[in-house]
Amino acid sequence: LWNDGTVCDDNFNKQTSDNICKELGFDKSASWSSGYVLENAAQDEISINLDDIVCETDNWEDCTYSTDHNCNHGEDVKLTCRRVQWGTEGFALIDENESVVTEPKCRRTSFVE
């Protein structure tokens, strides 16, 4: 969610997903997809607040985007972020509770400009 609204997938790509995850305090994105992710049509009650994100560098502050949209909720982004912890045995994925997990997890959250 961005400012309590969803993010549209227009122009969304790996660079964009990595930048958003870094802005949220993670190392990078694990995956992203788009479509309906909430049950019982709850997603239709949420505004679409961000669209046309273009990131050409590794810095969120350099990305451009629009707060107007031409999307429907079938284009909402679902983003999974990951944090990598390096050690002598390699690395582990860490979730938002600082617990080692086998699958990356990212809680649904917001970021602001």
N, CA, C and O atoms as a GROMACS GRO file, in nm:
protein
  452
    1LEU      N    1   0.083  -0.119   0.000
    1LEU     CA    2   0.000   0.000   0.000
    1LEU      C    3   0.087   0.124   0.000
    1LEU      O    4   0.192   0.127   0.064
    2TRP      N    5   0.045   0.223  -0.070
    2TRP     CA    6   0.114   0.352  -0.073
    2TRP      C    7   0.011   0.457  -0.034
    2TRP      O    8  -0.090   0.475  -0.102
    3ASN      N    9   0.038   0.526   0.077
    3ASN     CA   10  -0.059   0.624   0.129
    3ASN      C   11  -0.198   0.562   0.138
    3ASN      O   12  -0.297   0.623   0.097
    4ASP      N   13  -0.204   0.442   0.193
    4ASP     CA   14  -0.327   0.367   0.215
    4ASP      C   15  -0.401   0.330   0.086
    4ASP      O   16  -0.521   0.304   0.089
    5GLY      N   17  -0.331   0.326  -0.025
    5GLY     CA   18  -0.389   0.283  -0.152
    5GLY      C   19  -0.299   0.182  -0.220
    5GLY      O   20  -0.185   0.161  -0.177
    6THR      N   21  -0.348   0.120  -0.325
    6THR     CA   22  -0.269   0.020  -0.396
    6THR      C   23  -0.179   0.085  -0.501
    6THR      O   24  -0.190   0.204  -0.530
    7VAL      N   25  -0.090   0.004  -0.555
    7VAL     CA   26   0.006   0.047  -0.657
    7VAL      C   27  -0.026  -0.029  -0.786
    7VAL      O   28  -0.038  -0.151  -0.784
    8CYS      N   29  -0.038   0.043  -0.896
    8CYS     CA   30  -0.069  -0.016  -1.026
    8CYS      C   31   0.058  -0.071  -1.091
    8CYS      O   32   0.168  -0.018  -1.069
    9ASP      N   33   0.044  -0.176  -1.172
    9ASP     CA   34   0.161  -0.241  -1.232
    9ASP      C   35   0.209  -0.178  -1.363
    9ASP      O   36   0.303  -0.230  -1.424
   10ASP      N   37   0.149  -0.069  -1.409
   10ASP     CA   38   0.196  -0.004  -1.532
   10ASP      C   39   0.342   0.037  -1.516
   10ASP      O   40   0.377   0.108  -1.422
   11ASN      N   41   0.427  -0.007  -1.606
   11ASN     CA   42   0.572   0.019  -1.606
   11ASN      C   43   0.647  -0.047  -1.491
   11ASN      O   44   0.768  -0.027  -1.478
   12PHE      N   45   0.581  -0.124  -1.407
   12PHE     CA   46   0.645  -0.186  -1.291
   12PHE      C   47   0.741  -0.295  -1.339
   12PHE      O   48   0.708  -0.372  -1.429
   13ASN      N   49   0.860  -0.302  -1.278
   13ASN     CA   50   0.959  -0.402  -1.317
   13ASN      C   51   1.050  -0.435  -1.199
   13ASN      O   52   1.027  -0.386  -1.088
   14LYS      N   53   1.151  -0.516  -1.223
   14LYS     CA   54   1.242  -0.560  -1.117
   14LYS      C   55   1.314  -0.442  -1.051
   14LYS      O   56   1.327  -0.438  -0.929
   15GLN      N   57   1.358  -0.346  -1.130
   15GLN     CA   58   1.426  -0.227  -1.076
   15GLN      C   59   1.333  -0.153  -0.979
   15GLN      O   60   1.375  -0.113  -0.871
   16THR      N   61   1.208  -0.136  -1.019
   16THR     CA   62   1.110  -0.069  -0.935
   16THR      C   63   1.086  -0.147  -0.806
   16THR      O   64   1.086  -0.090  -0.697
   17SER      N   65   1.067  -0.278  -0.819
   17SER     CA   66   1.039  -0.359  -0.699
   17SER      C   67   1.157  -0.358  -0.603
   17SER      O   68   1.137  -0.350  -0.481
   18ASP      N   69   1.280  -0.364  -0.654
   18ASP     CA   70   1.398  -0.356  -0.566
   18ASP      C   71   1.405  -0.221  -0.495
   18ASP      O   72   1.436  -0.216  -0.376
   19ASN      N   73   1.377  -0.113  -0.566
   19ASN     CA   74   1.383   0.020  -0.505
   19ASN      C   75   1.278   0.036  -0.395
   19ASN      O   76   1.308   0.092  -0.290
   20ILE      N   77   1.158  -0.014  -0.418
   20ILE     CA   78   1.055  -0.003  -0.315
   20ILE      C   79   1.093  -0.086  -0.193
   20ILE      O   80   1.077  -0.039  -0.080
   21CYS      N   81   1.144  -0.206  -0.213
   21CYS     CA   82   1.186  -0.289  -0.099
   21CYS      C   83   1.298  -0.221  -0.021
   21CYS      O   84   1.298  -0.223   0.102
   22LYS      N   85   1.393  -0.163  -0.090
   22LYS     CA   86   1.501  -0.091  -0.021
   22LYS      C   87   1.446   0.026   0.059
   22LYS      O   88   1.490   0.051   0.171
   23GLU      N   89   1.349   0.096   0.003
   23GLU     CA   90   1.287   0.209   0.073
   23GLU      C   91   1.216   0.162   0.200
   23GLU      O   92   1.206   0.236   0.298
   24LEU      N   93   1.165   0.038   0.198
   24LEU     CA   94   1.098  -0.020   0.315
   24LEU      C   95   1.196  -0.083   0.414
   24LEU      O   96   1.153  -0.135   0.517
   25GLY      N   97   1.327  -0.079   0.384
   25GLY     CA   98   1.427  -0.132   0.476
   25GLY      C   99   1.474  -0.273   0.447
   25GLY      O  100   1.549  -0.330   0.526
   26PHE      N  101   1.432  -0.330   0.335
   26PHE     CA  102   1.477  -0.463   0.295
   26PHE      C  103   1.593  -0.451   0.197
   26PHE      O  104   1.624  -0.341   0.150
   27ASP      N  105   1.657  -0.563   0.166
   27ASP     CA  106   1.771  -0.561   0.074
   27ASP      C  107   1.727  -0.552  -0.072
   27ASP      O  108   1.788  -0.479  -0.151
   28LYS      N  109   1.624  -0.625  -0.108
   28LYS     CA  110   1.574  -0.624  -0.245
   28LYS      C  111   1.443  -0.701  -0.250
   28LYS      O  112   1.397  -0.755  -0.149
   29SER      N  113   1.384  -0.704  -0.367
   29SER     CA  114   1.259  -0.779  -0.382
   29SER      C  115   1.289  -0.927  -0.404
   29SER      O  116   1.393  -0.963  -0.461
   30ALA      N  117   1.199  -1.010  -0.359
   30ALA     CA  118   1.208  -1.153  -0.386
   30ALA      C  119   1.124  -1.187  -0.509
   30ALA      O  120   1.163  -1.268  -0.592
   31SER      N  121   1.006  -1.123  -0.518
   31SER     CA  122   0.918  -1.144  -0.632
   31SER      C  123   0.810  -1.038  -0.632
   31SER      O  124   0.787  -0.970  -0.532
   32TRP      N  125   0.744  -1.025  -0.747
   32TRP     CA  126   0.625  -0.939  -0.754
   32TRP      C  127   0.532  -0.996  -0.859
   32TRP      O  128   0.575  -1.060  -0.954
   33SER      N  129   0.406  -0.970  -0.840
   33SER     CA  130   0.303  -1.009  -0.935
   33SER      C  131   0.193  -0.905  -0.929
   33SER      O  132   0.199  -0.812  -0.848
   34SER      N  133   0.094  -0.920  -1.012
   34SER     CA  134  -0.017  -0.826  -1.007
   34SER      C  135  -0.149  -0.901  -1.019
   34SER      O  136  -0.155  -1.012  -1.071
   35GLY      N  137  -0.253  -0.838  -0.968
   35GLY     CA  138  -0.386  -0.896  -0.973
   35GLY      C  139  -0.456  -0.879  -0.839
   35GLY      O  140  -0.408  -0.808  -0.751
   36TYR      N  141  -0.567  -0.945  -0.825
   36TYR     CA  142  -0.642  -0.940  -0.699
   36TYR      C  143  -0.571  -1.027  -0.596
   36TYR      O  144  -0.537  -1.142  -0.624
   37VAL      N  145  -0.550  -0.973  -0.476
   37VAL     CA  146  -0.483  -1.048  -0.370
   37VAL      C  147  -0.565  -1.055  -0.242
   37VAL      O  148  -0.534  -1.135  -0.154
   38LEU      N  149  -0.668  -0.972  -0.229
   38LEU     CA  150  -0.753  -0.972  -0.109
   38LEU      C  151  -0.883  -1.044  -0.137
   38LEU      O  152  -0.932  -1.044  -0.250
   39GLU      N  153  -0.938  -1.107  -0.034
   39GLU     CA  154  -1.063  -1.182  -0.048
   39GLU      C  155  -1.184  -1.092  -0.033
   39GLU      O  156  -1.174  -0.979   0.016
   40ASN      N  157  -1.298  -1.142  -0.076
   40ASN     CA  158  -1.428  -1.079  -0.056
   40ASN      C  159  -1.437  -0.939  -0.114
   40ASN      O  160  -1.506  -0.853  -0.057
   41ALA      N  161  -1.371  -0.914  -0.223
   41ALA     CA  162  -1.378  -0.786  -0.295
   41ALA      C  163  -1.332  -0.667  -0.211
   41ALA      O  164  -1.360  -0.553  -0.247
   42ALA      N  165  -1.262  -0.691  -0.100
   42ALA     CA  166  -1.212  -0.581  -0.016
   42ALA      C  167  -1.117  -0.491  -0.093
   42ALA      O  168  -1.108  -0.371  -0.065
   43GLN      N  169  -1.046  -0.546  -0.188
   43GLN     CA  170  -0.950  -0.469  -0.267
   43GLN      C  171  -1.020  -0.358  -0.346
   43GLN      O  172  -0.962  -0.252  -0.367
   44ASP      N  173  -1.142  -0.383  -0.390
   44ASP     CA  174  -1.216  -0.283  -0.468
   44ASP      C  175  -1.252  -0.160  -0.385
   44ASP      O  176  -1.284  -0.055  -0.440
   45GLU      N  177  -1.247  -0.172  -0.254
   45GLU     CA  178  -1.279  -0.060  -0.165
   45GLU      C  179  -1.158   0.028  -0.135
   45GLU      O  180  -1.171   0.130  -0.068
   46ILE      N  181  -1.040  -0.010  -0.185
   46ILE     CA  182  -0.917   0.065  -0.161
   46ILE      C  183  -0.885   0.148  -0.285
   46ILE      O  184  -0.902   0.100  -0.398
   47SER      N  185  -0.840   0.269  -0.265
   47SER     CA  186  -0.803   0.356  -0.378
   47SER      C  187  -0.674   0.307  -0.443
   47SER      O  188  -0.589   0.248  -0.377
   48ILE      N  189  -0.660   0.332  -0.572
   48ILE     CA  190  -0.534   0.310  -0.643
   48ILE      C  191  -0.461   0.444  -0.639
   48ILE      O  192  -0.505   0.541  -0.700
   49ASN      N  193  -0.349   0.450  -0.566
   49ASN     CA  194  -0.284   0.579  -0.539
   49ASN      C  195  -0.152   0.601  -0.612
   49ASN      O  196  -0.099   0.712  -0.608
   50LEU      N  197  -0.099   0.500  -0.678
   50LEU     CA  198   0.031   0.517  -0.743
   50LEU      C  199   0.032   0.440  -0.874
   50LEU      O  200  -0.014   0.326  -0.881
   51ASP      N  201   0.086   0.504  -0.980
   51ASP     CA  202   0.085   0.443  -1.113
   51ASP      C  203   0.208   0.492  -1.190
   51ASP      O  204   0.272   0.590  -1.152
   52ASP      N  205   0.238   0.422  -1.296
   52ASP     CA  206   0.344   0.462  -1.390
   52ASP      C  207   0.478   0.488  -1.323
   52ASP      O  208   0.542   0.590  -1.349
   53ILE      N  209   0.520   0.397  -1.234
   53ILE     CA  210   0.649   0.413  -1.167
   53ILE      C  211   0.760   0.376  -1.265
   53ILE      O  212   0.756   0.269  -1.326
   54VAL      N  213   0.857   0.463  -1.279
   54VAL     CA  214   0.974   0.437  -1.363
   54VAL      C  215   1.098   0.463  -1.280
   54VAL      O  216   1.118   0.574  -1.231
   55CYS      N  217   1.181   0.360  -1.263
   55CYS     CA  218   1.307   0.372  -1.188
   55CYS      C  219   1.421   0.335  -1.282
   55CYS      O  220   1.426   0.224  -1.335
   56GLU      N  221   1.512   0.427  -1.300
   56GLU     CA  222   1.626   0.401  -1.388
   56GLU      C  223   1.756   0.388  -1.311
   56GLU      O  224   1.860   0.356  -1.369
   57THR      N  225   1.752   0.413  -1.179
   57THR     CA  226   1.870   0.397  -1.094
   57THR      C  227   1.832   0.308  -0.976
   57THR      O  228   1.719   0.260  -0.968
   58ASP      N  229   1.926   0.287  -0.884
   58ASP     CA  230   1.902   0.206  -0.764
   58ASP      C  231   1.850   0.290  -0.648
   58ASP      O  232   1.853   0.245  -0.534
   59ASN      N  233   1.802   0.411  -0.674
   59ASN     CA  234   1.760   0.502  -0.569
   59ASN      C  235   1.613   0.540  -0.589
   59ASN      O  236   1.577   0.592  -0.694
   60TRP      N  237   1.528   0.514  -0.489
   60TRP     CA  238   1.386   0.546  -0.499
   60TRP      C  239   1.365   0.694  -0.528
   60TRP      O  240   1.273   0.730  -0.601
   61GLU      N  241   1.448   0.780  -0.472
   61GLU     CA  242   1.432   0.924  -0.490
   61GLU      C  243   1.447   0.967  -0.636
   61GLU      O  244   1.401   1.074  -0.674
   62ASP      N  245   1.510   0.885  -0.718
   62ASP     CA  246   1.526   0.915  -0.860
   62ASP      C  247   1.411   0.861  -0.946
   62ASP      O  248   1.403   0.891  -1.065
   63CYS      N  249   1.322   0.784  -0.886
   63CYS     CA  250   1.210   0.727  -0.961
   63CYS      C  251   1.103   0.833  -0.987
   63CYS      O  252   1.087   0.927  -0.909
   64THR      N  253   1.032   0.817  -1.097
   64THR     CA  254   0.919   0.904  -1.127
   64THR      C  255   0.792   0.820  -1.120
   64THR      O  256   0.796   0.698  -1.140
   65TYR      N  257   0.680   0.884  -1.093
   65TYR     CA  258   0.553   0.813  -1.082
   65TYR      C  259   0.439   0.914  -1.089
   65TYR      O  260   0.461   1.035  -1.084
   66SER      N  261   0.319   0.861  -1.101
   66SER     CA  262   0.200   0.944  -1.105
   66SER      C  263   0.107   0.904  -0.990
   66SER      O  264   0.098   0.787  -0.956
   67THR      N  265   0.040   1.002  -0.932
   67THR     CA  266  -0.061   0.972  -0.831
   67THR      C  267  -0.200   0.967  -0.894
   67THR      O  268  -0.299   0.941  -0.824
   68ASP      N  269  -0.209   0.991  -1.024
   68ASP     CA  270  -0.331   0.966  -1.101
   68ASP      C  271  -0.313   0.829  -1.166
   68ASP      O  272  -0.200   0.785  -1.188
   69HIS      N  273  -0.422   0.762  -1.197
   69HIS     CA  274  -0.407   0.628  -1.255
   69HIS      C  275  -0.509   0.604  -1.366
   69HIS      O  276  -0.611   0.672  -1.377
   70ASN      N  277  -0.479   0.503  -1.446
   70ASN     CA  278  -0.570   0.454  -1.549
   70ASN      C  279  -0.581   0.302  -1.534
   70ASN      O  280  -0.577   0.229  -1.634
   71CYS      N  281  -0.593   0.255  -1.411
   71CYS     CA  282  -0.584   0.113  -1.378
   71CYS      C  283  -0.713   0.061  -1.316
   71CYS      O  284  -0.802   0.138  -1.279
   72ASN      N  285  -0.720  -0.071  -1.307
   72ASN     CA  286  -0.822  -0.137  -1.225
   72ASN      C  287  -0.748  -0.225  -1.126
   72ASN      O  288  -0.627  -0.245  -1.138
   73HIS      N  289  -0.818  -0.278  -1.029
   73HIS     CA  290  -0.751  -0.355  -0.924
   73HIS      C  291  -0.692  -0.487  -0.973
   73HIS      O  292  -0.614  -0.550  -0.901
   74GLY      N  293  -0.726  -0.530  -1.092
   74GLY     CA  294  -0.661  -0.646  -1.150
   74GLY      C  295  -0.515  -0.618  -1.185
   74GLY      O  296  -0.441  -0.709  -1.219
   75GLU      N  297  -0.475  -0.491  -1.177
   75GLU     CA  298  -0.336  -0.449  -1.204
   75GLU      C  299  -0.261  -0.412  -1.076
   75GLU      O  300  -0.150  -0.360  -1.084
   76ASP      N  301  -0.320  -0.436  -0.958
   76ASP     CA  302  -0.253  -0.404  -0.832
   76ASP      C  303  -0.129  -0.491  -0.813
   76ASP      O  304  -0.129  -0.610  -0.844
   77VAL      N  305  -0.023  -0.431  -0.761
   77VAL     CA  306   0.103  -0.501  -0.738
   77VAL      C  307   0.102  -0.571  -0.603
   77VAL      O  308   0.061  -0.513  -0.502
   78LYS      N  309   0.146  -0.696  -0.602
   78LYS     CA  310   0.173  -0.771  -0.480
   78LYS      C  311   0.324  -0.792  -0.478
   78LYS      O  312   0.379  -0.857  -0.566
   79LEU      N  313   0.389  -0.737  -0.378
   79LEU     CA  314   0.536  -0.736  -0.372
   79LEU      C  315   0.584  -0.813  -0.250
   79LEU      O  316   0.535  -0.792  -0.139
   80THR      N  317   0.681  -0.901  -0.270
   80THR     CA  318   0.746  -0.972  -0.161
   80THR      C  319   0.890  -0.926  -0.154
   80THR      O  320   0.964  -0.932  -0.252
   81CYS      N  321   0.930  -0.880  -0.037
   81CYS     CA  322   1.066  -0.828  -0.016
   81CYS      C  323   1.148  -0.928   0.064
   81CYS      O  324   1.092  -1.016   0.131
   82ARG      N  325   1.279  -0.915   0.058
   82ARG     CA  326   1.364  -1.002   0.140
   82ARG      C  327   1.482  -0.926   0.196
   82ARG      O  328   1.530  -0.827   0.140
   83ARG      N  329   1.525  -0.976   0.309
   83ARG     CA  330   1.644  -0.924   0.376
   83ARG      C  331   1.744  -1.039   0.380
   83ARG      O  332   1.708  -1.150   0.419
   84VAL      N  333   1.864  -1.015   0.342
   84VAL     CA  334   1.966  -1.119   0.338
   84VAL      C  335   2.063  -1.097   0.452
   84VAL      O  336   2.115  -0.986   0.470
   85GLN      N  337   2.087  -1.201   0.530
   85GLN     CA  338   2.183  -1.195   0.640
   85GLN      C  339   2.302  -1.283   0.604
   85GLN      O  340   2.287  -1.404   0.586
   86TRP      N  341   2.417  -1.224   0.593
   86TRP     CA  342   2.536  -1.298   0.554
   86TRP      C  343   2.606  -1.354   0.677
   86TRP      O  344   2.609  -1.289   0.781
   87GLY      N  345   2.661  -1.472   0.664
   87GLY     CA  346   2.735  -1.535   0.772
   87GLY      C  347   2.839  -1.629   0.714
   87GLY      O  348   2.857  -1.634   0.593
   88THR      N  349   2.905  -1.703   0.800
   88THR     CA  350   3.011  -1.792   0.754
   88THR      C  351   2.955  -1.910   0.675
   88THR      O  352   3.028  -1.973   0.597
   89GLU      N  353   2.827  -1.942   0.693
   89GLU     CA  354   2.765  -2.054   0.623
   89GLU      C  355   2.689  -2.008   0.499
   89GLU      O  356   2.620  -2.090   0.438
   90GLY      N  357   2.699  -1.883   0.460
   90GLY     CA  358   2.625  -1.834   0.345
   90GLY      C  359   2.529  -1.725   0.387
   90GLY      O  360   2.570  -1.628   0.450
   91PHE      N  361   2.402  -1.740   0.352
   91PHE     CA  362   2.305  -1.638   0.390
   91PHE      C  363   2.173  -1.702   0.430
   91PHE      O  364   2.146  -1.817   0.399
   92ALA      N  365   2.094  -1.624   0.500
   92ALA     CA  366   1.960  -1.667   0.540
   92ALA      C  367   1.862  -1.556   0.507
   92ALA      O  368   1.898  -1.438   0.510
   93LEU      N  369   1.741  -1.593   0.476
   93LEU     CA  370   1.637  -1.493   0.455
   93LEU      C  371   1.572  -1.463   0.589
   93LEU      O  372   1.543  -1.554   0.667
   94ILE      N  373   1.551  -1.335   0.616
   94ILE     CA  374   1.500  -1.290   0.744
   94ILE      C  375   1.366  -1.221   0.721
   94ILE      O  376   1.353  -1.142   0.628
   95ASP      N  377   1.266  -1.251   0.804
   95ASP     CA  378   1.136  -1.186   0.787
   95ASP      C  379   1.128  -1.060   0.872
   95ASP      O  380   1.225  -1.021   0.937
   96GLU      N  381   1.010  -0.996   0.872
   96GLU     CA  382   0.993  -0.869   0.941
   96GLU      C  383   1.005  -0.882   1.092
   96GLU      O  384   1.022  -0.782   1.161
   97ASN      N  385   0.996  -1.004   1.146
   97ASN     CA  386   1.012  -1.027   1.289
   97ASN      C  387   1.154  -1.069   1.325
   97ASN      O  388   1.181  -1.114   1.436
   98GLU      N  389   1.245  -1.053   1.229
   98GLU     CA  390   1.386  -1.088   1.245
   98GLU      C  391   1.406  -1.238   1.267
   98GLU      O  392   1.505  -1.279   1.328
   99SER      N  393   1.315  -1.320   1.219
   99SER     CA  394   1.327  -1.465   1.229
   99SER      C  395   1.376  -1.522   1.096
   99SER      O  396   1.338  -1.473   0.990
  100VAL      N  397   1.458  -1.623   1.103
  100VAL     CA  398   1.506  -1.689   0.981
  100VAL      C  399   1.390  -1.767   0.922
  100VAL      O  400   1.321  -1.841   0.992
  101VAL      N  401   1.369  -1.751   0.792
  101VAL     CA  402   1.261  -1.821   0.724
  101VAL      C  403   1.316  -1.889   0.600
  101VAL      O  404   1.421  -1.852   0.548
  102THR      N  405   1.244  -1.988   0.552
  102THR     CA  406   1.286  -2.054   0.428
  102THR      C  407   1.227  -1.984   0.308
  102THR      O  408   1.285  -1.988   0.199
  103GLU      N  409   1.113  -1.919   0.324
  103GLU     CA  410   1.051  -1.843   0.217
  103GLU      C  411   1.053  -1.695   0.256
  103GLU      O  412   1.023  -1.662   0.371
  104PRO      N  413   1.087  -1.606   0.164
  104PRO     CA  414   1.085  -1.463   0.196
  104PRO      C  415   0.945  -1.418   0.232
  104PRO      O  416   0.846  -1.464   0.175
  105LYS      N  417   0.937  -1.327   0.328
  105LYS     CA  418   0.808  -1.271   0.366
  105LYS      C  419   0.822  -1.120   0.380
  105LYS      O  420   0.926  -1.070   0.421
  106CYS      N  421   0.718  -1.051   0.345
  106CYS     CA  422   0.716  -0.906   0.359
  106CYS      C  423   0.576  -0.869   0.403
  106CYS      O  424   0.479  -0.906   0.336
  107ARG      N  425   0.563  -0.798   0.512
  107ARG     CA  426   0.430  -0.761   0.556
  107ARG      C  427   0.378  -0.648   0.468
  107ARG      O  428   0.456  -0.568   0.415
  108ARG      N  429   0.249  -0.641   0.452
  108ARG     CA  430   0.189  -0.535   0.375
  108ARG      C  431   0.206  -0.407   0.456
  108ARG      O  432   0.170  -0.402   0.574
  109THR      N  433   0.261  -0.306   0.395
  109THR     CA  434   0.292  -0.183   0.468
  109THR      C  435   0.284  -0.065   0.373
  109THR      O  436   0.247  -0.081   0.257
  110SER      N  437   0.319   0.051   0.422
  110SER     CA  438   0.314   0.171   0.341
  110SER      C  439   0.447   0.241   0.342
  110SER      O  440   0.526   0.224   0.435
  111PHE      N  441   0.474   0.318   0.240
  111PHE     CA  442   0.588   0.408   0.242
  111PHE      C  443   0.539   0.543   0.196
  111PHE      O  444   0.437   0.554   0.128
  112VAL      N  445   0.612   0.646   0.233
  112VAL     CA  446   0.571   0.781   0.200
  112VAL      C  447   0.682   0.851   0.124
  112VAL      O  448   0.798   0.810   0.126
  113GLU      N  449   0.642   0.958   0.057
  113GLU     CA  450   0.740   1.034  -0.020
  113GLU      C  451   0.839   1.100   0.074
  113GLU      O  452   0.930   1.169   0.028
   0.00000   0.00000   0.00000
